[in-house]
Amino acid sequence: MPEITRFFGIVIYMYYAEHNPPHLHAEYQGAKAVVDFNGNVLQGSLGSRTALRLLREWIDLHALELLDDWEFARTGQEIRKIAPLD
């Protein structure tokens, strides 16, 4: 599973040939969550409200890049790295 970015201990991944709705996989201190591009947790938990808040902030800043990566993944193209949250 390609890593898209990492910041403040949060690691973001996206699988190839994924199913809808568009989403990403996030890990934080061993906790895992599947989150859609609106910041809704679809499965799991990051175990930290602060980590989830930071993830949602990052999603808001990079929504268009995430959609591009989603299309790349669906069509088997290389997923691009996205800048971390500073």
N, C-alpha and C positions, 0 to 999 in steps of 0.2 A: 504494500500500500504506500504510494508516494506521499512523502511529507511535503506539505505546502509551505509551512512556516512554523516557527516556535518563538514564544515570548513569555517572560515571567513564569517559566515552568510549564506553560501550556503548549502542547504539541498538536498541530492540526494536520489531518490526513484526508485524502479523498481516494476512493477505490476506482478502478477502471470498471466499465460495463455495469454501472450502478443502476438502481431502480429509482423511479420517481417517488416522492418529490425530491427535488434537488436538496442535497444535504452534505454535511461534512462530519468527520469523526474527530473528536477531541479527547485528549488525555491530560489529566492533571494529577500528579502525585498518586498514580496507580488507579485513579477513578476514570471511567470512560463514559462518554455521552455521544449520542448522535443528535445533531442540531441542524434544523433547516436554515435557510438563508434569511429568515425573518428573526432568527434567534430563539425559536421555540425548541425546547428539548423534546425530541421524539422518542428517545430511549436512553436509559441510564441516568447518570448524574456525574457532575464534576466534583461533587463533594464540598464545594466552596461557592458561596454566593459571590464573593469577590472575583473568583476565576470566571464564573459565568458572566458577570457584568463586563469584565475585560474582553471576553470572547465576543459578547454581543456588540460592544463598541467596535472591535476589529471588523466584525461582519458588516456593520453599517458603513465603515470606511472603505471596504473593499468589495461591495456587493457586485459590481460589474465584473471585476476580475474573477470572482467566484463563479459567476455564471459562465464566463469564458472557459474557466477550467472544467466546469461541469460538462460543457459541450465537448471539450477536448477528451475528457475521460470517456464519455459515452461513445465517441467515435474512434477510440483507441489511439488518439494522438498524445503526445507528451504533455503532461500537466506542468504548468509553469509555477515557479515559486512566487509567493506574494510577500511583500514587505511586512515585517512584524510590527506590532504595536510598540511605539516608542514610549 
